[in-house]
Amino acid sequence: MDGYIEPICERGCNGGWYGKNCSLRCAENCLNRACDHRDGMCMSGCQPGWRSANCSEACGMGFYGNNCLNSCFYCLNNTCNPFNGVCIHGCVDGYIGQKCEQPCALGWYGRNCSTACNLNCRNKSCDNAQGECTYGCEAGWMGLNCSQECMFGRYGEDCGKICGKCAFNQTCNRTNGACLIGCAEPFTGEKCDKNIEGGYFLTKCLS
C-alpha cells in the first residue's frame, strides 16, 4: 500500500519518503523536504522560488519567496531572483537597493537615483523617476523640471505673473518683476504697476 512499509503496512513512511514501499523521496523543493507519505504532496509548502502542491513549478515573473507569494518590488523588467527577491537587472528609475524597494532620497531622481533635482525646483523636490518638480518652480523659472527661463513679459514663481509697463516695451526682471530701465509713461513704481494718472496696472496671475 502506498505510504506504508511492507509487509504489515501498519507503519507510515519515514520522514522524507512516500509512495509504494516508501521508495520515493519527497521533492527537494518541499519545505523541510516534508511530504504526504501517500501521494508526495508537500505538506508544509515550498522552498523559496517554487509553488504548486508538489512544488514542481518555478515562480512566475514578478514573484519570489516561499510558495511564490511575494511580489518583486521596483525591479527593471519586473524580474527578480525567485528565491530572495533581489532584482536581477537593477531598478526602474527612482529606486535603489538590492530589491529596489527604496525610493530616491529627497533631491535626487532617475536611474540609481544618480541625478540631482534641478536647483530651480521649489523646495529642491522633484519626482523620483522623471525629475519633474513636485511643488513647481522658483521665481524666474518654468517647465516640468524648471529648466526654462520665463518668457518675455513674465516673472515670479512658475513665471505666473505679468510684468508691469516697463520703458521701451522691455521685459522685467524675471525673478521679482522690477523694471530695470524705468517705466513707460504714465506708470511708476519699482514694477511700473502704478499709473500716475490714477489707479494701478494690476500685476496679473496666469490662470
Backbone as a chain_set.jsonl record, in Angstrom:
{"seq": "MDGYIEPICERGCNGGWYGKNCSLRCAENCLNRACDHRDGMCMSGCQPGWRSANCSEACGMGFYGNNCLNSCFYCLNNTCNPFNGVCIHGCVDGYIGQKCEQPCALGWYGRNCSTACNLNCRNKSCDNAQGECTYGCEAGWMGLNCSQECMFGRYGEDCGKICGKCAFNQTCNRTNGACLIGCAEPFTGEKCDKNIEGGYFLTKCLS", "coords": {"N": [[0.844, -1.186, 0.0], [0.505, 2.229, -0.837], [2.532, 4.53, 0.842], [3.094, 3.177, 3.143], [5.047, 0.816, 5.072], [5.981, -2.329, 3.981], [6.094, -5.752, 5.334], [3.682, -5.634, 6.757], [2.394, -3.239, 6.666], [1.574, -1.324, 8.541], [2.93, 0.784, 9.532], [3.696, 4.116, 8.801], [5.599, 5.818, 6.211], [9.03, 6.753, 6.715], [10.176, 10.048, 7.593], [10.418, 12.247, 4.828], [10.051, 10.457, 2.788], [7.893, 8.611, 0.518], [5.043, 6.921, -1.042], [4.752, 3.696, -2.809], [5.91, 1.089, -0.859], [7.374, 2.984, 0.36], [9.347, 4.047, -1.267], [9.963, 6.292, -2.678], [11.477, 9.482, -2.826], [10.692, 12.47, -1.123], [10.043, 15.548, -2.821], [12.755, 17.745, -3.547], [12.113, 20.401, -3.426], [10.115, 20.671, -1.591], [9.252, 22.256, 1.438], [11.454, 21.815, 4.087], [11.719, 19.301, 3.13], [9.467, 17.75, 3.516], [6.707, 15.664, 2.998], [3.429, 14.375, 2.095], [2.952, 11.031, 3.069], [1.698, 9.329, 1.406], [0.963, 10.376, -1.199], [2.941, 12.192, -1.852], [2.593, 14.944, -1.876], [3.557, 18.211, -0.949], [3.565, 19.036, 2.372], [4.092, 21.209, 4.034], [4.32, 23.39, 2.478], [6.346, 25.166, 0.023], [9.873, 25.407, -0.829], [11.652, 28.556, -1.064], [11.044, 30.14, -4.165], [9.533, 28.276, -5.465], [6.389, 26.639, -6.316], [3.03, 25.207, -6.256], [1.238, 22.089, -5.558], [3.028, 19.963, -5.284], [5.293, 21.365, -5.393], [6.625, 21.763, -7.836], [6.648, 23.724, -9.723], [8.273, 26.582, -10.901], [8.548, 29.961, -9.648], [6.483, 32.442, -11.197], [7.115, 35.25, -13.441], [7.88, 38.19, -11.703], [7.38, 37.386, -9.126], [8.4, 35.927, -5.968], [10.032, 33.941, -3.361], [8.809, 31.905, -0.536], [6.468, 29.621, -1.671], [6.03, 31.393, -3.68], [4.75, 33.769, -2.986], [5.409, 36.41, -2.634], [5.678, 39.623, -4.121], [7.873, 41.0, -6.569], [9.72, 44.027, -6.058], [10.445, 47.177, -7.276], [11.728, 46.3, -9.677], [13.732, 46.362, -12.64], [12.243, 45.485, -15.675], [10.543, 43.936, -14.22], [11.702, 41.725, -13.018], [12.997, 39.515, -10.748], [15.182, 37.703, -8.476], [13.98, 34.474, -7.954], [14.204, 33.259, -5.515], [15.139, 34.989, -3.426], [14.309, 37.566, -4.05], [16.0, 39.58, -4.958], [16.757, 42.086, -7.307], [17.385, 41.328, -10.637], [18.225, 42.697, -12.95], [18.647, 45.23, -12.052], [17.18, 48.386, -10.962], [14.074, 50.12, -11.679], [13.748, 53.526, -12.823], [14.15, 55.815, -10.199], [14.371, 54.275, -7.913], [16.306, 52.407, -5.492], [18.559, 49.97, -3.974], [19.038, 46.467, -3.148], [16.733, 44.982, -3.596], [15.337, 46.927, -4.772], [13.533, 48.474, -3.333], [13.651, 50.915, -2.129], [12.838, 54.29, -2.405], [14.263, 57.131, -4.143], [16.341, 59.394, -2.291], [15.324, 62.596, -0.95], [15.594, 65.172, -3.296], [16.881, 63.861, -5.317], [16.834, 61.838, -8.318], [15.889, 59.435, -10.953], [17.756, 56.832, -12.812], [19.253, 54.624, -10.64], [19.101, 56.635, -8.802], [20.819, 58.759, -9.336], [20.854, 61.328, -10.293], [20.648, 64.759, -9.61], [17.883, 66.744, -8.489], [16.655, 69.562, -10.311], [18.033, 72.671, -9.418], [16.324, 74.765, -9.521], [13.863, 73.852, -8.799], [11.135, 74.258, -6.617], [11.591, 74.045, -3.153], [13.534, 72.228, -3.674], [12.662, 69.772, -4.511], [11.688, 66.906, -6.366], [10.001, 64.679, -8.695], [10.722, 61.269, -8.181], [11.276, 59.575, -10.289], [11.183, 60.815, -12.948], [12.066, 63.401, -12.543], [10.48, 65.676, -12.56], [9.477, 68.744, -11.182], [8.175, 68.777, -7.968], [6.719, 70.707, -6.46], [6.453, 72.854, -8.145], [8.132, 75.74, -9.629], [10.973, 77.8, -8.692], [11.063, 81.389, -8.422], [11.237, 82.96, -11.561], [11.546, 80.845, -13.245], [10.347, 78.099, -15.307], [8.445, 75.267, -16.625], [8.377, 71.614, -16.699], [10.546, 70.51, -15.321], [11.606, 72.812, -14.452], [13.59, 74.143, -15.96], [13.514, 76.123, -17.807], [13.8, 79.547, -18.597], [11.736, 82.361, -17.691], [9.309, 83.456, -20.068], [9.261, 86.288, -22.301], [8.002, 89.135, -20.727], [6.986, 87.906, -18.498], [7.149, 86.889, -15.008], [8.243, 85.727, -11.704], [7.231, 82.963, -9.455], [7.003, 79.958, -11.183], [6.741, 81.533, -13.367], [4.378, 82.943, -13.315], [3.317, 85.515, -13.27], [2.515, 88.733, -14.742], [4.549, 91.147, -16.248], [4.895, 94.671, -15.349], [4.408, 97.958, -16.836], [7.061, 98.416, -18.389], [9.733, 100.6, -19.488], [10.281, 101.395, -22.95], [9.071, 99.166, -23.883], [10.255, 96.94, -22.739], [11.082, 93.803, -21.108], [10.578, 92.653, -17.689], [12.523, 92.096, -14.652], [12.947, 88.71, -14.266], [12.698, 87.41, -11.899], [11.794, 89.087, -9.709], [10.137, 90.965, -10.885], [10.86, 93.634, -11.244], [11.3, 96.627, -13.143], [14.041, 97.256, -15.003], [15.06, 99.392, -16.466], [13.475, 101.54, -16.004], [10.159, 103.076, -16.245], [7.429, 103.013, -18.552], [5.623, 105.88, -19.638], [2.313, 106.571, -18.439], [3.367, 105.37, -16.06], [4.649, 104.269, -12.838], [6.783, 103.312, -10.037], [8.558, 100.474, -8.614], [7.939, 98.175, -10.029], [6.63, 99.283, -12.059], [3.841, 99.422, -12.012], [2.036, 101.233, -11.149], [-0.183, 103.702, -12.015], [0.359, 106.989, -12.715], [-1.605, 108.778, -13.304], [-3.668, 107.853, -11.972], [-4.878, 105.089, -10.167], [-3.976, 101.55, -10.529], [-1.9, 99.471, -12.541], [-2.648, 96.402, -12.469], [-0.731, 93.637, -11.373], [-1.017, 90.693, -12.905], [-2.037, 87.278, -12.373], [-1.305, 84.233, -13.996], [-3.861, 82.17, -15.303]], "CA": [[0.0, 0.0, 0.0], [1.296, 3.443, -0.911], [2.716, 5.306, 2.058], [3.33, 2.299, 4.298], [6.161, -0.108, 4.95], [5.584, -3.745, 3.963], [4.918, -6.468, 4.791], [2.459, -5.498, 7.551], [1.763, -1.99, 6.228], [0.967, -0.607, 9.649], [3.744, 1.948, 9.876], [3.893, 5.039, 7.69], [6.969, 6.039, 5.745], [9.901, 7.647, 7.456], [10.142, 11.409, 7.068], [11.142, 12.488, 3.588], [9.791, 9.38, 1.82], [6.476, 8.352, 0.283], [4.733, 6.01, -2.149], [4.753, 2.245, -2.611], [7.055, 0.611, -0.077], [8.133, 4.173, 0.796], [10.555, 4.005, -2.097], [10.151, 7.559, -3.381], [11.94, 10.579, -1.99], [9.941, 13.723, -1.255], [10.708, 16.501, -3.707], [13.712, 18.657, -2.909], [11.529, 21.736, -3.288], [9.204, 20.711, -0.442], [9.857, 22.879, 2.603], [11.971, 20.808, 5.02], [11.583, 18.035, 2.403], [8.371, 17.019, 4.161], [5.579, 15.466, 2.097], [2.447, 13.353, 2.474], [3.614, 9.744, 2.851], [0.982, 8.528, 0.401], [0.991, 10.892, -2.574], [4.111, 13.027, -2.081], [2.302, 16.373, -1.87], [4.322, 18.929, 0.079], [2.633, 19.358, 3.451], [4.419, 22.472, 4.703], [4.6, 24.406, 1.48], [7.512, 25.015, -0.851], [11.077, 26.203, -0.659], [11.597, 29.787, -1.841], [11.236, 30.016, -5.601], [8.729, 27.189, -6.031], [4.979, 26.627, -5.961], [2.157, 24.07, -6.606], [1.055, 21.106, -4.482], [4.266, 19.195, -5.094], [6.396, 22.328, -5.51], [7.367, 21.456, -9.062], [6.587, 24.872, -10.622], [9.061, 27.755, -10.5], [7.779, 31.21, -9.559], [6.294, 33.209, -12.418], [7.766, 36.554, -13.458], [7.345, 39.18, -10.781], [7.109, 36.805, -7.809], [9.522, 35.21, -5.361], [9.874, 33.521, -1.973], [8.065, 30.687, -0.207], [5.215, 29.467, -2.415], [5.948, 32.49, -4.663], [3.697, 34.668, -2.515], [5.898, 37.784, -2.571], [5.856, 40.319, -5.396], [9.093, 41.782, -6.728], [9.482, 45.443, -5.835], [10.513, 48.003, -8.479], [12.811, 45.744, -10.491], [13.686, 46.589, -14.074], [11.612, 44.36, -16.385], [9.767, 43.168, -13.245], [12.402, 40.445, -12.891], [13.823, 39.381, -9.549], [15.587, 36.344, -8.12], [12.787, 33.818, -7.399], [14.444, 32.759, -4.163], [15.305, 36.028, -2.407], [13.722, 38.827, -4.469], [16.984, 40.557, -5.425], [16.486, 42.446, -8.698], [18.429, 40.767, -11.492], [18.705, 43.678, -13.925], [18.66, 46.546, -11.448], [15.912, 49.033, -10.59], [13.481, 51.141, -12.54], [14.125, 54.875, -12.398], [13.545, 56.319, -8.965], [14.503, 53.355, -6.779], [17.612, 51.796, -5.255], [18.559, 48.841, -3.053], [19.135, 45.16, -3.803], [15.389, 44.611, -4.037], [14.749, 48.134, -5.364], [12.382, 48.85, -2.522], [13.873, 52.231, -1.536], [12.768, 55.424, -3.332], [15.385, 58.077, -4.055], [16.318, 60.402, -1.226], [14.843, 63.91, -1.368], [16.554, 65.938, -4.082], [17.528, 63.012, -6.313], [15.907, 61.076, -9.149], [16.442, 58.743, -12.112], [18.383, 55.52, -12.686], [20.122, 54.521, -9.463], [18.975, 57.88, -8.024], [22.133, 59.376, -9.528], [20.726, 62.678, -10.834], [20.082, 65.719, -8.655], [16.775, 67.565, -8.955], [17.058, 70.896, -10.738], [18.081, 73.617, -8.303], [15.217, 75.705, -9.648], [12.64, 73.269, -8.231], [10.778, 74.79, -5.311], [11.928, 73.124, -2.056], [14.529, 71.283, -4.199], [11.982, 68.478, -4.535], [11.203, 66.503, -7.685], [9.54, 63.305, -8.867], [11.907, 60.423, -8.085], [11.531, 58.847, -11.535], [11.424, 61.658, -14.116], [12.685, 64.67, -12.176], [9.564, 66.808, -12.626], [9.468, 69.442, -9.889], [6.966, 68.407, -7.224], [5.969, 71.864, -5.974], [6.609, 73.957, -9.073], [9.453, 76.353, -9.848], [11.376, 79.04, -8.039], [10.781, 82.585, -9.229], [12.077, 83.154, -12.733], [11.718, 79.6, -13.998], [9.122, 77.401, -15.678], [8.659, 73.955, -17.243], [8.168, 70.476, -15.805], [11.697, 70.386, -14.424], [12.027, 74.181, -14.121], [14.853, 74.432, -16.641], [13.287, 77.193, -18.787], [13.614, 80.889, -18.06], [10.437, 82.957, -18.012], [9.143, 84.087, -21.368], [9.208, 87.751, -22.303], [6.813, 89.715, -20.121], [6.525, 87.114, -17.345], [8.095, 86.764, -13.896], [7.735, 85.107, -10.483], [7.192, 81.511, -9.356], [6.402, 79.331, -12.366], [6.514, 82.608, -14.362], [2.928, 83.091, -13.286], [2.859, 86.903, -13.198], [2.766, 89.565, -15.916], [5.326, 92.354, -15.948], [4.236, 95.968, -15.469], [4.672, 98.725, -18.06], [8.465, 98.82, -18.416], [10.096, 101.528, -20.558], [10.7, 100.885, -24.253], [8.439, 97.852, -24.075], [11.186, 95.895, -22.305], [10.558, 92.889, -20.094], [11.017, 92.95, -16.326], [13.347, 91.072, -14.006], [12.087, 87.522, -14.238], [12.556, 86.917, -10.527], [10.993, 89.94, -8.82], [9.232, 91.824, -11.637], [11.306, 95.029, -11.318], [11.68, 97.157, -14.458], [15.434, 97.647, -14.788], [15.411, 100.642, -17.158], [12.435, 102.512, -15.755], [8.773, 102.787, -16.626], [6.765, 103.731, -19.642], [4.643, 106.848, -19.12], [2.431, 107.355, -17.204], [3.468, 104.427, -14.945], [5.767, 104.455, -11.917], [6.958, 102.22, -9.086], [9.639, 99.533, -8.949], [7.431, 97.243, -11.036], [5.903, 100.067, -13.063], [2.456, 98.958, -11.984], [1.196, 102.308, -10.629], [-0.473, 104.729, -13.016], [0.403, 108.313, -12.081], [-2.868, 109.471, -13.569], [-4.705, 107.297, -11.101], [-5.106, 103.648, -10.215], [-2.843, 100.645, -10.672], [-1.897, 98.418, -13.546], [-2.509, 95.274, -11.561], [0.088, 92.514, -11.797], [-1.966, 89.575, -13.005], [-1.546, 85.913, -12.3], [-1.802, 83.39, -15.089], [-4.877, 81.195, -14.883]], "C": [[0.885, 1.243, 0.0], [1.338, 4.149, 0.431], [2.981, 4.49, 3.295], [4.453, 1.326, 3.994], [5.639, -1.532, 5.01], [6.465, -4.522, 4.941], [3.619, -6.207, 5.542], [1.69, -4.239, 7.168], [1.018, -1.262, 7.337], [1.709, 0.687, 9.966], [3.965, 2.806, 8.637], [5.358, 5.21, 7.353], [7.751, 6.917, 6.717], [9.841, 9.033, 6.813], [10.984, 11.567, 5.808], [10.909, 11.442, 2.519], [8.289, 9.183, 1.663], [6.329, 7.279, -0.788], [4.819, 4.531, -1.784], [6.057, 1.802, -1.974], [7.961, 1.764, 0.371], [9.438, 4.3, 0.019], [10.873, 5.324, -2.799], [10.52, 8.677, -2.407], [11.047, 11.795, -2.206], [10.751, 14.713, -2.095], [11.632, 17.438, -2.927], [13.099, 20.023, -2.63], [10.478, 21.82, -2.189], [9.93, 21.357, 0.734], [10.205, 21.802, 3.622], [11.907, 19.386, 4.446], [10.549, 17.128, 3.072], [7.206, 16.896, 3.195], [4.637, 14.403, 2.648], [3.01, 11.979, 2.126], [2.895, 8.872, 1.825], [1.152, 9.054, -1.022], [2.127, 11.874, -2.864], [3.846, 14.513, -2.121], [3.004, 17.057, -0.691], [3.371, 19.455, 1.155], [2.868, 20.737, 4.058], [4.697, 23.601, 3.725], [5.915, 24.16, 0.768], [8.71, 25.831, -0.378], [10.917, 27.505, -1.447], [11.872, 29.534, -3.326], [10.362, 28.976, -6.272], [7.292, 27.254, -5.53], [4.328, 25.352, -6.489], [2.164, 23.045, -5.474], [2.306, 20.283, -4.228], [5.504, 20.045, -5.361], [7.271, 22.078, -6.742], [7.397, 22.639, -10.036], [7.399, 26.038, -10.057], [8.152, 28.984, -10.434], [7.643, 31.861, -10.93], [6.994, 34.557, -12.318], [7.072, 37.513, -12.494], [7.067, 38.662, -9.388], [8.33, 36.051, -7.293], [9.129, 34.714, -3.974], [9.096, 32.237, -1.793], [6.721, 30.679, -0.917], [4.971, 30.618, -3.395], [4.882, 33.517, -4.274], [4.121, 36.137, -2.488], [6.073, 38.377, -3.962], [7.208, 41.03, -5.412], [8.753, 43.259, -6.507], [9.577, 46.199, -7.166], [11.698, 47.585, -9.35], [12.624, 46.103, -11.963], [13.185, 45.317, -14.757], [10.811, 43.449, -15.444], [10.368, 41.784, -13.016], [13.278, 40.447, -11.658], [14.181, 37.918, -9.311], [14.409, 35.638, -7.45], [12.963, 33.323, -5.972], [14.455, 33.875, -3.118], [14.794, 37.408, -2.814], [14.697, 39.89, -4.925], [16.761, 40.821, -6.917], [17.667, 42.062, -9.592], [19.047, 41.818, -12.398], [18.775, 45.093, -13.357], [17.254, 47.101, -11.262], [15.374, 49.931, -11.7], [13.906, 52.51, -12.007], [13.393, 55.265, -11.128], [13.704, 55.435, -7.752], [15.909, 52.773, -6.713], [17.458, 50.657, -4.262], [18.611, 47.527, -3.81], [17.788, 44.695, -4.34], [14.645, 45.801, -4.66], [13.488, 48.58, -4.624], [12.503, 50.264, -1.947], [13.752, 53.334, -2.587], [13.975, 56.334, -3.135], [15.219, 59.002, -2.854], [15.848, 61.735, -1.806], [15.944, 64.654, -2.126], [17.251, 65.147, -5.171], [16.473, 62.235, -7.095], [16.661, 60.262, -10.202], [17.05, 57.386, -11.818], [19.415, 55.536, -11.562], [20.128, 55.796, -8.622], [20.245, 58.713, -8.139], [22.064, 60.815, -10.029], [20.052, 63.6, -9.825], [18.908, 66.462, -9.293], [17.309, 68.942, -9.354], [17.006, 71.861, -9.549], [16.958, 74.639, -8.361], [13.886, 75.132, -9.17], [12.372, 73.889, -6.866], [10.984, 73.704, -4.258], [12.912, 72.046, -2.495], [13.973, 69.872, -4.269], [11.476, 68.164, -5.935], [10.74, 65.049, -7.665], [10.745, 62.382, -8.933], [12.229, 59.667, -9.371], [11.975, 59.772, -12.671], [12.054, 63.01, -13.805], [11.789, 65.885, -12.308], [9.428, 67.434, -11.242], [8.12, 69.252, -9.183], [6.101, 69.616, -6.883], [6.086, 73.076, -6.903], [7.997, 74.563, -9.029], [9.692, 77.567, -8.958], [11.077, 80.203, -8.988], [11.776, 82.699, -10.382], [12.2, 81.95, -13.64], [10.374, 78.931, -14.259], [9.478, 76.059, -16.316], [8.518, 72.838, -16.222], [9.324, 70.28, -14.835], [12.351, 71.74, -14.167], [13.378, 74.545, -14.735], [14.724, 75.58, -17.643], [13.1, 78.537, -18.089], [12.234, 81.42, -18.471], [10.438, 83.546, -19.42], [9.099, 85.604, -21.197], [7.891, 88.226, -21.685], [6.269, 88.949, -18.928], [7.593, 87.104, -16.253], [7.448, 86.005, -12.741], [7.779, 83.586, -10.521], [6.408, 80.933, -10.523], [6.094, 80.362, -13.462], [5.034, 82.946, -14.457], [2.421, 84.513, -13.229], [3.275, 87.667, -14.448], [3.511, 90.831, -15.493], [4.449, 93.605, -16.057], [4.63, 96.649, -16.775], [6.102, 99.268, -18.039], [8.74, 99.72, -19.626], [10.539, 100.794, -21.813], [10.194, 99.465, -24.511], [9.376, 96.699, -23.731], [10.521, 94.995, -21.273], [11.114, 93.274, -18.734], [11.957, 91.86, -15.817], [12.49, 89.833, -13.771], [11.884, 86.96, -12.838], [11.582, 87.755, -9.707], [10.082, 90.929, -9.552], [9.662, 93.269, -11.771], [11.658, 95.405, -12.752], [13.058, 97.8, -14.329], [15.795, 98.971, -15.448], [14.31, 101.697, -17.016], [11.1, 102.133, -16.371], [8.357, 103.576, -17.869], [5.76, 104.702, -19.029], [3.224, 106.329, -19.365], [2.593, 106.457, -15.969], [4.714, 104.683, -14.11], [5.82, 103.266, -10.958], [8.038, 101.25, -9.554], [9.216, 98.572, -10.062], [6.642, 97.957, -12.127], [4.444, 99.623, -13.173], [1.504, 100.019, -11.418], [1.041, 103.391, -11.689], [-0.539, 106.09, -12.325], [-0.926, 109.041, -12.236], [-4.025, 108.866, -12.782], [-4.878, 105.815, -11.292], [-3.833, 102.849, -10.426], [-3.029, 99.792, -11.928], [-1.629, 97.139, -12.763], [-1.651, 94.169, -12.162], [-0.772, 91.262, -11.762], [-1.267, 88.245, -12.815], [-2.111, 85.13, -13.461], [-2.812, 82.42, -14.545], [-4.43, 79.819, -15.273]], "O": [[1.876, 1.316, 0.726], [0.309, 4.341, 1.079], [3.084, 5.042, 4.39], [4.771, 1.046, 2.838], [4.947, -1.912, 5.955], [7.503, -4.002, 5.351], [2.547, -6.524, 5.027], [0.471, -4.182, 7.327], [-0.032, -0.662, 7.107], [1.156, 1.582, 10.605], [4.359, 2.317, 7.579], [6.241, 4.802, 8.107], [7.174, 7.724, 7.447], [9.498, 9.17, 5.638], [12.114, 11.084, 5.734], [11.505, 11.519, 1.445], [7.509, 9.535, 2.547], [7.305, 6.794, -1.359], [4.942, 4.167, -0.614], [7.148, 2.09, -2.466], [9.128, 1.569, 0.709], [10.487, 4.619, 0.578], [11.917, 5.46, -3.437], [9.953, 8.797, -1.321], [10.687, 12.113, -3.339], [11.982, 14.708, -2.074], [11.329, 17.858, -1.81], [13.518, 20.721, -1.707], [9.995, 22.909, -1.878], [11.091, 21.043, 0.998], [9.364, 20.978, 3.98], [12.025, 18.402, 5.176], [10.731, 15.915, 3.178], [6.758, 17.894, 2.63], [4.993, 13.635, 3.542], [3.495, 11.775, 1.013], [3.397, 7.823, 1.421], [1.447, 8.291, -1.942], [2.266, 12.34, -3.995], [4.767, 15.29, -2.374], [3.031, 16.529, 0.421], [2.47, 20.24, 0.858], [1.927, 21.363, 4.547], [5.243, 24.639, 4.097], [6.518, 23.094, 0.89], [8.576, 26.803, 0.364], [10.135, 27.559, -2.396], [12.803, 28.815, -3.689], [10.422, 28.797, -7.488], [7.004, 27.832, -4.482], [4.996, 24.516, -7.098], [2.981, 23.118, -4.557], [2.608, 19.943, -3.084], [6.608, 19.529, -5.533], [8.497, 22.173, -6.681], [8.083, 22.581, -11.056], [7.238, 26.428, -8.9], [7.112, 29.031, -11.09], [8.578, 31.835, -11.73], [7.417, 34.962, -11.236], [5.846, 37.627, -12.475], [6.57, 39.405, -8.542], [9.177, 35.6, -8.065], [8.047, 35.019, -3.472], [8.761, 31.559, -2.764], [5.931, 31.614, -0.783], [3.855, 30.802, -3.882], [4.198, 34.067, -5.137], [3.275, 37.018, -2.333], [6.561, 37.708, -4.873], [7.637, 41.591, -4.404], [7.622, 43.681, -6.746], [8.842, 45.874, -8.099], [12.549, 48.4, -9.707], [11.501, 46.142, -12.467], [13.645, 44.216, -14.456], [10.444, 42.335, -15.816], [9.648, 40.801, -12.844], [14.187, 41.267, -11.527], [13.563, 37.013, -9.872], [13.88, 36.152, -6.464], [11.985, 33.004, -5.296], [13.857, 33.735, -2.051], [14.838, 38.336, -2.006], [14.28, 41.001, -5.251], [16.595, 39.883, -7.697], [18.808, 42.435, -9.322], [20.262, 41.831, -12.595], [18.945, 46.053, -14.109], [16.265, 46.379, -11.388], [16.123, 50.429, -12.54], [14.368, 52.626, -10.872], [12.184, 55.073, -10.999], [13.234, 55.783, -6.669], [16.606, 52.658, -7.721], [16.362, 50.403, -3.765], [18.264, 47.477, -4.99], [17.712, 44.089, -5.409], [13.474, 45.691, -5.027], [12.508, 49.006, -5.236], [11.555, 50.761, -1.339], [14.492, 53.32, -3.57], [14.624, 56.308, -2.089], [14.104, 59.343, -2.459], [15.962, 61.971, -3.008], [17.078, 64.753, -1.658], [18.11, 65.677, -5.876], [15.367, 62.002, -6.608], [17.88, 60.366, -10.338], [16.891, 56.847, -10.723], [20.328, 56.362, -11.548], [21.041, 56.018, -7.827], [20.697, 59.304, -7.158], [23.101, 61.463, -10.178], [19.014, 63.262, -9.257], [18.932, 66.772, -10.484], [18.296, 69.42, -8.796], [16.048, 71.86, -8.776], [16.67, 75.306, -7.367], [12.884, 75.847, -9.138], [13.285, 74.027, -6.053], [10.584, 72.559, -4.466], [13.112, 71.061, -1.783], [14.706, 68.896, -4.11], [10.912, 69.024, -6.612], [11.048, 64.294, -6.742], [11.697, 62.667, -9.659], [13.343, 59.167, -9.526], [13.016, 59.545, -13.287], [12.527, 63.693, -14.713], [12.264, 67.014, -12.186], [9.281, 66.724, -10.247], [7.065, 69.538, -9.749], [4.877, 69.554, -7.004], [5.841, 74.205, -6.478], [8.924, 73.981, -8.465], [8.763, 78.256, -8.535], [10.868, 80.016, -10.187], [12.985, 82.555, -10.202], [12.865, 82.005, -14.675], [9.398, 79.156, -13.543], [10.652, 75.748, -16.522], [8.538, 73.087, -15.016], [9.119, 69.93, -13.673], [13.497, 71.815, -13.725], [14.207, 75.186, -14.088], [15.713, 75.97, -18.263], [12.347, 78.652, -17.122], [11.653, 80.983, -19.463], [11.45, 84.067, -19.89], [8.921, 86.121, -20.094], [6.812, 87.778, -22.071], [5.213, 89.293, -18.398], [8.779, 87.285, -16.525], [6.261, 85.679, -12.786], [8.285, 82.987, -11.471], [5.292, 81.364, -10.814], [5.298, 80.105, -14.364], [4.508, 83.203, -15.54], [1.211, 84.723, -13.148], [4.241, 87.312, -15.123], [3.152, 91.49, -14.518], [3.425, 93.617, -16.74], [5.122, 96.004, -17.701], [6.326, 100.434, -17.714], [8.071, 99.616, -20.653], [11.104, 99.703, -21.741], [10.799, 98.685, -25.246], [9.314, 95.628, -24.334], [9.53, 95.37, -20.646], [12.007, 94.115, -18.632], [12.156, 90.836, -16.472], [11.431, 89.91, -13.149], [11.002, 86.131, -12.617], [10.662, 87.223, -9.086], [9.331, 91.66, -8.906], [8.928, 94.072, -12.348], [12.239, 94.607, -13.488], [13.214, 98.79, -13.614], [16.754, 99.617, -15.026], [14.228, 102.631, -17.814], [10.924, 101.051, -16.93], [8.879, 104.65, -18.165], [5.121, 104.39, -18.025], [2.966, 105.708, -20.396], [2.01, 106.754, -14.926], [5.703, 105.234, -14.594], [5.016, 102.339, -11.05], [8.387, 101.21, -10.734], [10.018, 98.203, -10.921], [6.059, 97.321, -13.005], [3.896, 99.472, -14.265], [0.317, 99.754, -11.225], [2.029, 103.926, -12.192], [-1.384, 106.316, -11.46], [-1.312, 109.833, -11.376], [-5.177, 109.286, -12.895], [-5.008, 105.328, -12.415], [-2.74, 103.412, -10.492], [-4.145, 99.447, -12.316], [-0.48, 96.843, -12.436], [-1.824, 93.807, -13.325], [-1.202, 90.827, -10.694], [-0.069, 88.107, -13.064], [-3.255, 85.334, -13.865], [-2.645, 81.898, -13.443], [-5.136, 78.844, -15.015]]}, "num_chains": 1, "name": "protein.A"}
